[in-house]
Amino acid sequence: MSDWTWEYLSGAEYVVGGLTKDQREDVETLAQRITDAVGVRRIGHPFDIQESVSGVLSHGDGNVMVWYQEDYRDDVVLVLRAEHFLAD
């Protein structure tokens, strides 16, 4: 099991404040899947101070898209923005 976690940068209200509960759960499920993948990818990869934070990355799955950064100093995925393309 990975020690990687994820969080909203600037807080949940800023990133997913306009989404419904179900849409927010979709975003959080995708964020967890990204975090799990990053944790596996980083196994055995030594920390390098020159590579402390990734650039802004994006990933979409179904109706959800998130923009995020990988912070290698704290083993955390920072969710910067989220879009849900299903109207309720």
Helices and strands as residue ranges (DSSP letters): E 5-8, H 12-16, H 21-41, G 49-51, E 57-61, E 64-71, E 76-84
